[in-house]
Amino acid sequence: MSDETELGNTDRKTADRLEVLLITGGHAFDREPFLAAWQSDHGLHVTHLEHPSATDAIADGSAAEYDAVVFYDMPGVDPRGPAKPTRLPPGVQEGFGELTRRGVGLVFLHHALASWPAWEGYAELVGGRYHFWPGSLRGIDWPDSGYLHDTQHDVTVVASDHPVTRGVQSTFSIRDELYLFALLEDSITPLVTSDFDFRSENFYSTGRAMLGHKFDREGWTHPKGSNLVGWVREQDRSRIVYIQPGDGVGSYGDPNIRALWFNGVRWAARRT
């Protein structure tokens, strides 16, 4: 693979070192502090890869050579003008199938929920979907999703005995972005919740933002959302983790966020 950067433990490969592929691209982020956070766990050898090279790695099967893949990306959306889905590149769907058949651990962070919106199978894999525009999921019509930047809220662990929440405070406060979106609650196991009120009057319309009307909800409503902001599930042989908190430079150094991230990688890779 080209355009890759090695982070963290660069010693020679050992039996207890986890090989992790960290994928970004398609969404802006504070690059240096985010990558520094992923350098801080010396039990991980992290290879950072951006799209479109990361798309190729999924499609050609090379991503399946890792113990775990972490997604902090948002591919599959045409950024020119109002957002619209792009056709799934050849091999991507098959590549994700190869990941789950091999049992590669999959960890999805924050805006990765919004990736590959033209493919419903991706929403089933992650456990939900962020809609840029009104759409259908499992035959149910949904409006475009909602967002709210820079919001102070409390996160509470609801699965204190799960390996992903080990070492995480039972309740901690964070300033972060929140989403109002379609959640597939019947196929996930909850980990953490937020005390925020997930009603449309507290969020802004993504569809309006795509038309140039940021921080606007005129004419927009959305069903009341779940307060779940982190969960796990399994598909084929893969363990899957989604963690919504932890977007933005202010949260990258939070020990609770890092614990959720790194525990998530180890649990997904079956190294707890």
N, C-alpha and C positions, 0 to 999 in steps of 0.2 A: 504494500500500500504506500502511496506517496502522500506528502503533506502531513505526515504524522509527527507528533512530538511526544517524547517519553517524559513522564513525570514521576516523582517519588522514588521508590527503591529501584535503583539501576544496577544493583549487584547482580551477579549471575543468578539464573533461575534456580530456585530451591523448591523442595517438595511442599513447603508450607507457605510459599509466596503466591498470592493471588494475582493472576494476569487479568487486568481490567481494561476494557476499551471504553473510553469516554467520548461520546459523540455530541458535537454542538453544530450550530448553523441554522439559519432561517429565522433567528430571533436575536436581537441585540442583548448583550449582557456585559457585565463588568469583568472583562477577560482575566486580567492579572490576579485580582483577589480570588476569583472563582478557581482558577487553576492552582493558585497557591494553597487553597483549602484542600484540594485533592492531592497535593504533594505532602500533606502533613501526616498522613497515615503510612508509616514505613513498612507495614505489612502488605501494602498494595504496590504492584508495579503497574502504573497507569499509562496507557498510550492514548493520547488525545488525537482525535481525527475529526475534521470538519467536513460538512457537505460542500461539494458533491462527492468528494472522495469517500465519505462515509456511506453514501448511497451505494457506491460501487462495492464497498466492503460487505455490505449486507447482501447485495445481489449476487456477488461471486462466491459467497460462502466463507470468505476469510474471517468475517466477524465471529463465526461459529467456532473458531479456534481458541477463543478466550474463555476464561472461567465465568466471567460476567460482562455484560454490556450495560453501560449507564447512558441514558438518553436525556440530554438537556438541550433538545433541538426542536425545530418546528418546520420540517420539510413538507412539501406537497401543497403549498399555497402560492399562487401567483401574486407577488407584491405590487404589480403594476396596476394602479387604479384600485377600484373596489376588489377586495380579496375574493378570489375564486379558486376552486380546487384545480389542481393539475392532474393529468393522467398519471396513474401509478407507473413508474418506470419499469421496464422489463426486468424480471428477476427479483423484485423487492418482496412481493408476496411469498414467492417460493423461498427467498432468503430468510424471512421471518419463520416460515415453516421449518426450515433447517435448524434454526436456533432452538425452537421448542422441541423438536425431535431429539436433538442432542442433549437437551437439558441444560442449556446455557442459562445462567441467572440473568434476569432482565429487571433493571431498575429504571423507572421513569420519574423524572423530576419536573415539577411545576408545569411550564408551558408545553412540555412534551405531550401532554394530554390533547393538544390541538393538532398534532401531526397527522399527515396522510388522511385528510378529511374525505377524500373520494372513496375510501376503502372502509366499509363497515367492519371488516374483520379486525382492523386495528383497534377500533373502539372496544370490541369484544376482548381483545388481548389485554388492553390496559384496564378496562373496567368502567369506561365512560368516554364521553366525547364533548369537546368544546366546539360549539357551532359558530362559525363566522357569519352565517346566514341561516335562515330557516331551513330545516331539513328533517329527514326521517331517520329514526333509529329503532330497530326491531318493530317496524311498522307503525310507530307512534310519531306523530308530527311534533316537532319542537321549534320554538322560535330561536333566533340567534341568542348566543350566550351573553352573560354579563361579566363585567370586570370592575374592580375597584382597587386603585393603586394606593400604596403607602398607608395601610390601615393597621392600627394597633388592635390586636386581639389576643386572647388567651387560648393556647393549645393545651388540650387535656389528653393524657394517655388513657385509652379505654381497654387496652390489652396489655396489662402490666406484666403478664407472664410470657409475653412473646419475645423471642430473641431480638427482633428489630427494635423494640423499645427498651432494651436493657441499658441501664445507665441514664435514661432520659428522665428528667424531672416529671413528676406526676402532672403538674401544670406549669407552664412557662409562658411568658409574654413575648410577643414578637411584633415588629412592624413590617408588613409585607403586603403583597398583592393577593386578593382573593378572587375566586371565580364563582359564577352561578351557571351551572351546566347540567347536562344530562348524565346521571349516574346510574350504573347498572347494579343496583344494590343486591340483587339476588345472586350475584356471582362473585362477591368479594367478602373478605373478612376484615372488619374495621380494626384500625390501630389507634388513630388519633382523631380528635374532633376539635372544632373551634366554637367559641362562645358567641361568634358573630351571628346576626340575624340574616339568614339567607333568603331575603325577599327582594323582588325586582325593584322596589322603590329605594333600595339601598345600593343598587348597582347601576352601571351605565351600559347602554346597548352597544354591542360590538358592531352590529350592522350599521348603526348610525355613525360610529367612529370610522368605519370603512368608507363612508360617503363624505367624510371630512368634518363630521359633527362630533368631535371628541367630547367626552364627559356630558353626554346627552342621553335622555331616555324618553324623549317625546314620542308618543304613540306606541311605546314598547312595553310589553309585559312578559313575564316569564313565570312558570309555575314555581312555587316555593321549593328551594333546593335543600339538599341534605347538608348537615354540618360536618360530615365526614371530610377530612382533608388528608387522610393517609390510610392505606389499606394494603392487603396482600391477596394474592390468588394464585392458582396454578393452572397451567395449560400444557397438555401433553406431559413432557418430563421436566418442564421449566417451572421454577418458582418465580413469581412476578411481584414487584413492589412498586407502589406509587406513593410519592411524598410530594404534596403540594407546597407546604411551607419551605422557605429557604430560597427565595428569589430576591436578589439585590444584595449589594455589597454589605449592607448593615446586618444581614443574616448569615453571610458566608462563614463568619468566625464564631457564630453561636455554638457552644458545645453541645446543646441539645440537637440542633440541626445536623451537626457533623456526626453525632452518635446515630441519628436516624439514617443518614446516608451510608455510613460505613458498616453499621450493623446490617442494613438492608443488603449491601453487597455481599457480606459474608453469609447471611441467611440464604439469599438467592443462589449463591454458589455452593451451598451446603457445606460451609466451613465454620459453622457456629460451634 
